[in-house]
Amino acid sequence: MTTSLCPLCHSDVIIDDEAYEHDLVTCTNCGKDLEITSLIPLTLEAIPEE
């Protein structure tokens, strides 16, 4: 497992080693859903509220 910073609250988000680009993860600190937009470097982006 690896971690990346949440773009909203800057907490560490744990990412599974078998994750793929465009997978969804949830920040355990702020509860927001995030999309993996890049694996190298590992980048997360907040999913807009509808």
KOLGU-4560 file (N, C-alpha, C; in nm, 3 decimals, padded with zeros to 5 digits):
<recs>
<n_xx: 00.084 n_yy: -00.118 n_zz: 00.000 ca_xx: 00.000 ca_yy: 00.000 ca_zz: 00.000 c_xx: 00.089 c_yy: 00.125 c_zz: 00.000 mol: A seq: 1 type: MET>
<n_xx: 00.034 n_yy: 00.228 n_zz: -00.056 ca_xx: 00.104 ca_yy: 00.356 ca_zz: -00.060 c_xx: 00.006 c_yy: 00.464 c_zz: -00.018 mol: A seq: 2 type: THR>
<n_xx: 00.054 n_yy: 00.585 n_zz: -00.001 ca_xx: -00.034 ca_yy: 00.695 ca_zz: 00.037 c_xx: -00.014 c_yy: 00.813 c_zz: -00.056 mol: A seq: 3 type: THR>
<n_xx: -00.116 n_yy: 00.896 n_zz: -00.062 ca_xx: -00.112 ca_yy: 01.021 ca_zz: -00.135 c_xx: -00.191 c_yy: 01.122 c_zz: -00.054 mol: A seq: 4 type: SER>
<n_xx: -00.165 n_yy: 01.249 n_zz: -00.075 ca_xx: -00.235 ca_yy: 01.353 ca_zz: 00.000 c_xx: -00.371 c_yy: 01.382 c_zz: -00.061 mol: A seq: 5 type: LEU>
<n_xx: -00.470 n_yy: 01.397 n_zz: 00.025 ca_xx: -00.603 ca_yy: 01.439 ca_zz: -00.017 c_xx: -00.592 c_yy: 01.584 c_zz: -00.067 mol: A seq: 6 type: CYS>
<n_xx: -00.645 n_yy: 01.613 n_zz: -00.187 ca_xx: -00.635 ca_yy: 01.751 ca_zz: -00.238 c_xx: -00.722 c_yy: 01.850 c_zz: -00.161 mol: A seq: 7 type: PRO>
<n_xx: -00.814 n_yy: 01.801 n_zz: -00.078 ca_xx: -00.903 ca_yy: 01.891 ca_zz: -00.004 c_xx: -00.855 c_yy: 01.918 c_zz: 00.138 mol: A seq: 8 type: LEU>
<n_xx: -00.820 n_yy: 01.811 n_zz: 00.212 ca_xx: -00.784 ca_yy: 01.831 ca_zz: 00.353 c_xx: -00.637 c_yy: 01.801 c_zz: 00.382 mol: A seq: 9 type: CYS>
<n_xx: -00.565 n_yy: 01.756 n_zz: 00.281 ca_xx: -00.421 ca_yy: 01.729 ca_zz: 00.290 c_xx: -00.383 c_yy: 01.618 c_zz: 00.387 mol: A seq: 10 type: HIS>
<n_xx: -00.478 n_yy: 01.528 n_zz: 00.416 ca_xx: -00.448 ca_yy: 01.410 ca_zz: 00.497 c_xx: -00.398 c_yy: 01.299 c_zz: 00.406 mol: A seq: 11 type: SER>
<n_xx: -00.329 n_yy: 01.202 n_zz: 00.464 ca_xx: -00.283 ca_yy: 01.087 ca_zz: 00.387 c_xx: -00.402 c_yy: 00.997 c_zz: 00.352 mol: A seq: 12 type: ASP>
<n_xx: -00.409 n_yy: 00.957 n_zz: 00.226 ca_xx: -00.510 ca_yy: 00.864 ca_zz: 00.178 c_xx: -00.437 c_yy: 00.737 c_zz: 00.138 mol: A seq: 13 type: VAL>
<n_xx: -00.480 n_yy: 00.623 n_zz: 00.192 ca_xx: -00.415 ca_yy: 00.496 ca_zz: 00.162 c_xx: -00.466 c_yy: 00.443 c_zz: 00.029 mol: A seq: 14 type: ILE>
<n_xx: -00.371 n_yy: 00.409 n_zz: -00.059 ca_xx: -00.403 ca_yy: 00.358 ca_zz: -00.192 c_xx: -00.351 c_yy: 00.215 c_zz: -00.202 mol: A seq: 15 type: ILE>
<n_xx: -00.436 n_yy: 00.124 n_zz: -00.245 ca_xx: -00.397 ca_yy: -00.015 ca_zz: -00.264 c_xx: -00.295 c_yy: -00.025 c_zz: -00.378 mol: A seq: 16 type: ASP>
<n_xx: -00.197 n_yy: -00.113 n_zz: -00.364 ca_xx: -00.094 ca_yy: -00.130 ca_zz: -00.467 c_xx: -00.152 c_yy: -00.178 c_zz: -00.600 mol: A seq: 17 type: ASP>
<n_xx: -00.269 n_yy: -00.239 n_zz: -00.598 ca_xx: -00.331 ca_yy: -00.288 ca_zz: -00.720 c_xx: -00.434 c_yy: -00.191 c_zz: -00.778 mol: A seq: 18 type: GLU>
<n_xx: -00.428 n_yy: -00.066 n_zz: -00.735 ca_xx: -00.521 ca_yy: 00.036 ca_zz: -00.784 c_xx: -00.485 c_yy: 00.076 c_zz: -00.927 mol: A seq: 19 type: ALA>
<n_xx: -00.584 n_yy: 00.117 n_zz: -01.000 ca_xx: -00.567 ca_yy: 00.160 ca_zz: -01.139 c_xx: -00.605 c_yy: 00.307 c_zz: -01.151 mol: A seq: 20 type: TYR>
<n_xx: -00.559 n_yy: 00.368 n_zz: -01.260 ca_xx: -00.599 ca_yy: 00.504 ca_zz: -01.291 c_xx: -00.751 c_yy: 00.507 c_zz: -01.306 mol: A seq: 21 type: GLU>
<n_xx: -00.815 n_yy: 00.609 n_zz: -01.256 ca_xx: -00.960 ca_yy: 00.634 ca_zz: -01.257 c_xx: -01.035 c_yy: 00.552 c_zz: -01.152 mol: A seq: 22 type: HIS>
<n_xx: -00.964 n_yy: 00.478 n_zz: -01.066 ca_xx: -01.030 ca_yy: 00.413 ca_zz: -00.953 c_xx: -01.073 c_yy: 00.520 c_zz: -00.853 mol: A seq: 23 type: ASP>
<n_xx: -01.172 n_yy: 00.487 n_zz: -00.773 ca_xx: -01.221 ca_yy: 00.580 ca_zz: -00.671 c_xx: -01.174 c_yy: 00.536 c_zz: -00.534 mol: A seq: 24 type: LEU>
<n_xx: -01.134 n_yy: 00.632 n_zz: -00.453 ca_xx: -01.096 ca_yy: 00.609 ca_zz: -00.314 c_xx: -01.167 c_yy: 00.713 c_zz: -00.229 mol: A seq: 25 type: VAL>
<n_xx: -01.176 n_yy: 00.688 n_zz: -00.100 ca_xx: -01.240 ca_yy: 00.783 ca_zz: -00.009 c_xx: -01.140 c_yy: 00.826 c_zz: 00.096 mol: A seq: 26 type: THR>
<n_xx: -01.134 n_yy: 00.955 n_zz: 00.120 ca_xx: -01.048 ca_yy: 01.009 ca_zz: 00.225 c_xx: -01.114 c_yy: 00.978 c_zz: 00.359 mol: A seq: 27 type: CYS>
<n_xx: -01.041 n_yy: 00.911 n_zz: 00.447 ca_xx: -01.099 ca_yy: 00.876 ca_zz: 00.577 c_xx: -01.112 c_yy: 00.997 c_zz: 00.669 mol: A seq: 28 type: THR>
<n_xx: -01.039 n_yy: 01.103 n_zz: 00.642 ca_xx: -01.046 ca_yy: 01.221 ca_zz: 00.727 c_xx: -01.166 c_yy: 01.309 c_zz: 00.694 mol: A seq: 29 type: ASN>
<n_xx: -01.182 n_yy: 01.347 n_zz: 00.566 ca_xx: -01.292 ca_yy: 01.438 ca_zz: 00.529 c_xx: -01.410 c_yy: 01.365 c_zz: 00.465 mol: A seq: 30 type: CYS>
<n_xx: -01.393 n_yy: 01.237 n_zz: 00.429 ca_xx: -01.503 ca_yy: 01.158 ca_zz: 00.375 c_xx: -01.534 c_yy: 01.183 c_zz: 00.229 mol: A seq: 31 type: GLY>
<n_xx: -01.455 n_yy: 01.262 n_zz: 00.159 ca_xx: -01.481 ca_yy: 01.292 ca_zz: 00.018 c_xx: -01.431 c_yy: 01.179 c_zz: -00.072 mol: A seq: 32 type: LYS>
<n_xx: -01.505 n_yy: 01.156 n_zz: -00.181 ca_xx: -01.463 ca_yy: 01.060 ca_zz: -00.282 c_xx: -01.362 c_yy: 01.126 c_zz: -00.373 mol: A seq: 33 type: ASP>
<n_xx: -01.256 n_yy: 01.051 n_zz: -00.403 ca_xx: -01.147 ca_yy: 01.101 ca_zz: -00.485 c_xx: -01.120 c_yy: 01.004 c_zz: -00.598 mol: A seq: 34 type: LEU>
<n_xx: -01.075 n_yy: 01.057 n_zz: -00.712 ca_xx: -01.041 ca_yy: 00.975 ca_zz: -00.827 c_xx: -00.889 c_yy: 00.976 c_zz: -00.845 mol: A seq: 35 type: GLU>
<n_xx: -00.833 n_yy: 00.858 n_zz: -00.872 ca_xx: -00.691 ca_yy: 00.850 ca_zz: -00.904 c_xx: -00.676 c_yy: 00.897 c_zz: -01.049 mol: A seq: 36 type: ILE>
<n_xx: -00.612 n_yy: 01.011 n_zz: -01.068 ca_xx: -00.598 ca_yy: 01.066 ca_zz: -01.203 c_xx: -00.466 c_yy: 01.031 c_zz: -01.267 mol: A seq: 37 type: THR>
<n_xx: -00.369 n_yy: 00.987 n_zz: -01.186 ca_xx: -00.240 ca_yy: 00.946 ca_zz: -01.239 c_xx: -00.175 c_yy: 00.852 c_zz: -01.138 mol: A seq: 38 type: SER>
<n_xx: -00.105 n_yy: 00.751 n_zz: -01.190 ca_xx: -00.034 ca_yy: 00.659 ca_zz: -01.102 c_xx: 00.111 c_yy: 00.699 c_zz: -01.081 mol: A seq: 39 type: LEU>
<n_xx: 00.172 n_yy: 00.760 n_zz: -01.182 ca_xx: 00.311 ca_yy: 00.806 ca_zz: -01.172 c_xx: 00.318 c_yy: 00.950 c_zz: -01.222 mol: A seq: 40 type: ILE>
<n_xx: 00.328 n_yy: 01.048 n_zz: -01.137 ca_xx: 00.321 ca_yy: 01.039 ca_zz: -00.991 c_xx: 00.176 c_yy: 01.016 c_zz: -00.948 mol: A seq: 41 type: PRO>
<n_xx: 00.159 n_yy: 00.958 n_zz: -00.830 ca_xx: 00.026 ca_yy: 00.929 ca_zz: -00.778 c_xx: -00.046 c_yy: 01.060 c_zz: -00.747 mol: A seq: 42 type: LEU>
<n_xx: -00.156 n_yy: 01.083 n_zz: -00.818 ca_xx: -00.231 ca_yy: 01.208 ca_zz: -00.807 c_xx: -00.379 c_yy: 01.179 c_zz: -00.784 mol: A seq: 43 type: THR>
<n_xx: -00.438 n_yy: 01.249 n_zz: -00.691 ca_xx: -00.580 ca_yy: 01.236 ca_zz: -00.663 c_xx: -00.652 c_yy: 01.365 c_zz: -00.695 mol: A seq: 44 type: LEU>
<n_xx: -00.777 n_yy: 01.352 n_zz: -00.738 ca_xx: -00.858 ca_yy: 01.470 ca_zz: -00.768 c_xx: -00.997 c_yy: 01.449 c_zz: -00.706 mol: A seq: 45 type: GLU>
<n_xx: -01.051 n_yy: 01.554 n_zz: -00.648 ca_xx: -01.183 ca_yy: 01.547 ca_zz: -00.587 c_xx: -01.290 c_yy: 01.530 c_zz: -00.696 mol: A seq: 46 type: ALA>
<n_xx: -01.388 n_yy: 01.447 n_zz: -00.666 ca_xx: -01.501 ca_yy: 01.429 ca_zz: -00.757 c_xx: -01.602 c_yy: 01.539 c_zz: -00.727 mol: A seq: 47 type: ILE>
<n_xx: -01.642 n_yy: 01.616 n_zz: -00.830 ca_xx: -01.736 ca_yy: 01.726 ca_zz: -00.804 c_xx: -01.872 c_yy: 01.677 c_zz: -00.754 mol: A seq: 48 type: PRO>
<n_xx: -01.929 n_yy: 01.753 n_zz: -00.662 ca_xx: -02.063 ca_yy: 01.724 ca_zz: -00.610 c_xx: -02.166 c_yy: 01.755 c_zz: -00.718 mol: A seq: 49 type: GLU>
<n_xx: -02.267 n_yy: 01.671 n_zz: -00.725 ca_xx: -02.374 ca_yy: 01.695 ca_zz: -00.825 c_xx: -02.497 c_yy: 01.751 c_zz: -00.763 mol: A seq: 50 type: GLU>
</recs>
